[in-house]
Amino acid sequence: MPHKTFFWFFFPSGLAMLLFIGLPIISSFFQSLHIENEQILMEVENCDVFGCKTEVRVDLEATKIIDEENPLGRFNGLRTYADRNHLAFNEINDAWKVSSSYNQFFDIIFNLPFYKALLFTLTFCFAVTPPVIVLGFIVALSINTISQTIKGPTIFGTILPMIVTPLIGSLVLFWMIDAKGILGATIQNIFDDPNLSLKSSSELTWITLIIYGIWHNTPFAFVVFYAALQTVPLDPLEAAIIDGASRYQRVRYIVIPHLYPVATFIMLICLMDNFRVFEPIIGFKAEGAAQSLSWLIYSDLRNESIMLFGSAGATSMLTIIGVGFLLTPVLIRTWKEFKTER
């Protein structure tokens, strides 16, 4: 393809990526270098029948003028990235000095906001993604062999979790596991414990969120695998059948190698999506037991006194870097295999 033709072919997509991906990332980075402006305080004297009292209040008019003059806030450089709510370099150094064991050190570290959220985010990613790929493949393989008369309704029922909005789906499951819900009441009856609740501990909450993540993401893997199964060449399969290969052998030596690039694609998409886990935490009202990096951004932007745009921007950039680190090994391996095939 001539370079000029390729340029005009790629230009619309490149422009859209620049406008909707590149510029927001650059904007978030510049915002992360600033912190909120100082609030101007003033003393106000309130008098009543019992006397006068002096109170300190925020001078809203003066603060508004400063915000208009410096809409980005005060320049803080990279210090936001190193503060307690993010990478917490000083806190880590102090924890290393006072800790008598590795367990104590990690207990201190994982109680810091960023690392606590990072721990849950990574746990969610690596606990959800492998089962999603395996279950999606098994479901696709099973549905591909059933009768055409029931295949349509079966596919519709299988992709239903993906159709449901994540927040709505998490709310539905949250109500189901409530003490008055069908799952919560059933569990209490099975164990004969009226006080048993899936919301009673952090561990049970994490397990519930992970199960929800698997339930919600498996249909995506199924759809991609099912489409890829339609491209499996028939000649090798027919030759394997003639040679007496079992179904398991045909799947292992013909189908799986053919679908390996598809599985890599699903892994990349699921890792990126799961690293941004947010809606289930809100739907399950699990903020006390599980916080993700995306939830930290949400928390900064819903601050009642003042929205912390700089802190949210720093967390956003660290999230992007985290996704990059997470995907780098898979991308490198895929690139090496691509070069080998060429």
N, C-alpha and C positions, 0 to 999 in steps of 0.2 A: 504494500500500500504506500503510495507517495506520501511524503511528510506533510504536504499541504492538505491533502485529503484527510489524513489522520488528525491533523490539528482541528479542522472544522468539524470532524466527527466527534472528537473528544471535547471541544470547547463548551457546549451546553452543560455537559456533566461536570466538567472542571469548574465552570463558573458557579454552578449550584453548590458544589462542595465548598468552594471558597466562601460563598455568601452565608451558607447555613451551617457550616462546620468550622472552617478556618477562622472567620471573623469572630464568632462567639468564643472560640478558644483563646484567641489573642486578647479579646476584651476581658475575659476572666483572668488572664495572667496579669494584665495591667491593673485590674481591680484588686488582685491579691497583693499587690505591692503597696497598697494604701490601707489605712485604718480610718475608722470614723472620726470626724472632727470632735474636738473638745466641746463639751456643753458649757455654756456660760451660766453661772449660778448667780443668784441675787438674793438678798435678804429681804423678806417681807414681814412687816409687823401686823399681826392680827390682834384686834382688841375686841373684848366682849365685856359683859358685866363683871366677870371675875378677874379682869386685868388684861394686860397685853403680853403676847408671846411673839418671839421672833423665829420665823421659819426660813429655811433655805430652799429655794425653788429654782427650777430651770427657767432661765430667761428665754422663752420661746422665740421672741422676735429677733433677739441678737443671735441665737443659735441658727435661726432660719437664714439670716443674712450671711453667716459664715458658710453654711451649706451651699448657698447659691454661689458664693465666690469660689469655693473649692468643692465641686460636686463629687469628685473622687475621694475626698477626705485627705488626711495627712499622709505624706509619703513615709512608708515604714520599711521599704526595701524587702529583703528576704527574712526579716525578723519575725514576721507572722508565721512563716513555715517552721521556725524553731521554737515557738512559744509552747506553753503547756498543753494547749488544745490541739496541737498538731504533732510535729516530730519530737518535741519535748526533750531537746538535747541535755539541758541542765538537769532535768528531773531524772533522766536515765543515768547521768553521771553520778548524781546523788544516791540513786538506788543501788548502783554498783558498789558504792563506798560503804553503805550501811547494811547491805544484804550479807547474811552469813551462809547462804546456800543459793543454788540456782533456782530452786522452787520459790524462795522468798523474793528473789530478784524478778522473776517472771510474774509473780503475783502482783508486785508493785507496778510493773510495766503495763500489764493488761488491765489495770484499773485506771490508766490514763485514757482520756476520751478517744483519741485517734486510734491507739493500738487496741483498745477494747472493741471499737467498731471494725477495725481491720481483721481482728481474730474471727468475729462472727461472719464477716463478708467472705473471707477465705474458706472458712468451714462450710458455709452455704454453697460456695462454688464447687468445692471438691466433693461434697456429699451429694449434691444434686446432679451434676453433669454426667458422671459415669452411669448411674442408673437410668438416666433419661436416654442415653445412647443405646444401652442394652435393651431396655424395655421398648423403645421406639422401633428397634430392629426386629425384635421378636413379634411385636404386634403387626408390623408391616408384612413380615414373612407369613404370619398366620392368616391375615386377611387376604393376602395375595392368592391363597390356595382354596378359599371357600367358594361356594356357589355364587354365580352372578346374581341370582334372585335376592339374596340377603346381603350382598356385598355393599350396596348403596346405603341402606339403613345402618349397617354396622360401621361404615366409615363415618357417617354423620355423628353417630353416638360417640365414636372414638375422638373426633376433633372438637367435640362440644366444650371440653375444658379450655381449649385455646380460644374459642369464640367468646367465652364469658370474660368480661373485663376483669383484670387482676384484682382490683380493689373490691369489686362485687363478689368475686369468687372467694376471696379471703374472708369477707364478711359472712358469707353463707356458711363456710366451714367453721368460722368462729362461733356462730350461733349454734351449729350442730354439736360442737364439743362443749358448749356451756352445760352447766349442771341440769338445766331444764331442756337441753337439746337432745336429739335422738341418740347421738354418739356418747355424749357425756352421761346421760341417764343409763344407757346400756352398760357402760364401763362400771358405773357404780353398782349396778345390779349384779354384774359378773363377779366382782370382787367383794360384794356385800359391804361396801364402805360408802356411806352417804357423804363423806367429806372428801372423797377422792376427786381430784380435778386435774385436767391436763394443763391448767394455767397455774398450778400451785408451785412450780419450781422453774428455774431457768433452763435446766436440762430438758424437761418435758416441753417447754415452750420452743426451744431450739428444734427438738425432734418434730414437733407439729409443723413448724415453719418449713423444715426440710421436706417433710412428706407433702406438704402443699406445693412446694416448688417442683417436686418430681411429678405430681399430678398435673400441674399446669403446663409444664414444658414438654412432657412426653408426646403430646399430639403433634407438636412441631417436628420432632425427630421422626415420628411415624410418617407424616406427610412427605418429607424429603426422601426417606428411605423407600416409601412405597412408589414414589415417582421414579427413583433410581432403579428399582427392581424391574420396571418395565423396559429398561435398556440393557438388561443382562442378555448377552448373545445366546441364542438357542442352540447353535451348533455344538459348543462344548458340553452343554447340558445333555443333549441327545446322545452325544458320543459317550459321556459318562454313564448314562442309563444303559446303553448297549454293553458297556464294559462291566456292568453289574455294580456300579457304585451306589451306595446307600444314599438316602436323602441327606443324612448328616454329612457324608463325605462331599456331596455336591455343593452343599452350603459352605462347608469349610474351605474347599479348594477352588471353587469357581465363583460363588456369589460374594463371599466376604472380600476376597482380593479385588473384585470388580467395584465393590462399594467402599473400599478404603478411603479414596479421596472424598467421598460424600460424608463419611464419618468424621473426617478431619474438619470439613466445613461445618458440620453440625456442632462439633466440639468448640470451634472458634466462636460461633454465634452464641452458644449457650454460656460459655465462659464470660463473654462480654455482657450478656444480658443478666446473668446471675450476679456478676460483680456490681451491678447497679440495683441490687435488690432494695426495694423500698415499700411498695404497696402492701405486701403481706404484713409488714411490721405495723403499719397504720391500721390495717383491717383487723388484725388480731389484738390491737392495743398492747403490743408487746414491748413498748419503748423501755420499760423498766428492766427487762431481761435481755433484750437483743437490740443493739443499735448497729446500723450499717453506715458506711461512708456516705451514702446518699441521704440517710436520715440525718447525719450531722449537718449536711448542707441545708436541709429543710429546717432543722432546729435553729441554725444561725439566722435564717431568713424569716422566722416567725417570732423572733425575740420581741417581747412585749414593749420594752423600753426603746430599743433602737435596733434596726436590722443590721447585722454584721456582714456587710457585703464583702469586705476584705477577707474575713475568715472563711466565708462560703467560697470565695474565689480560690483561696489557697487549698481548701479541701477538694475542690473540683479539679485543680491541676494535679494534686497528688493522686486522685482517683484515676485520671487519664494516664499518669505515669505508671500506676499500678496495673492497669489494663495492659499497657505496653509490655511491662515485664512479664505478665502472665501469658501473653500470647507469643512472646519472642521465641521460646523453644520450639513451639509448634510451627511457627512461620519459617524458622531456620531449617527445620527438618523437611518441611514441604518444599522449600526452595532447593535443598540438596537433592531431593528425589526428582524434582522437575529437571534439574541440570543433568542428572544421571540418565533420565529417559531421553533427553535430547542427544 
